């Protein structure tokens, strides 16, 4: 997906809760670290605090539970997202599973940030599951969204150590602090036209990634040591 010069990339964000990852994108845009524009924030929860982070004209929300059929909500959400003509759609703390039709509508430009080192711990309770398994490290991943839950091609990851006295809450806080720079770094690739979904793999600058990129301590994406 080649970026045309002269205008910021249009980014739609789906969020269900606090919106701290959305705020990281907004801050990066204001500081000129991300050549993008948030053109809409969409939520399945009308009371989601994330909505308050953007002007009212950019907010869209419906109570998903009020719809008799899941597909009806997904169609209305998809129409609202499409109406803002996004170049990229980012699930940033969006806690509702997207239907297959929605995913296919935006396939190839639909990203999600997930709090685990995928393919480990798809779905919920990722921090508790990492602790229960006795993992020595945990982290977060940004991946392309496909119809199968949290199974799309992984673009990049950030890792954190697991401490002996960690609770799910302390581990979640440590991971969240790495989610923000990871999402911004991946979106910098995306808006620059450097990122492409190629079936079950990812290409950066036209070159296939055989392992996900790694977020280093400076907030840059690099190939893990020893990876091709």
Secondary structure by P-SEA (a helix, b strand, c coil): ccccccccbbbbbbbcccaaaaaaaaaaaaaccccccccccccccccccccccccccccccccccccccaaaaaaaaaaaaaaacccbbbbccccccccaaaaaaccccbbbbbccccccccccaaaaaaaaacccccbbbbbbbcccccccccccbbbbbbcccccaaaaaaaaaaaaaaaaaaaaaaaaaccccccccccccccccccbbbbbccccccccccccc
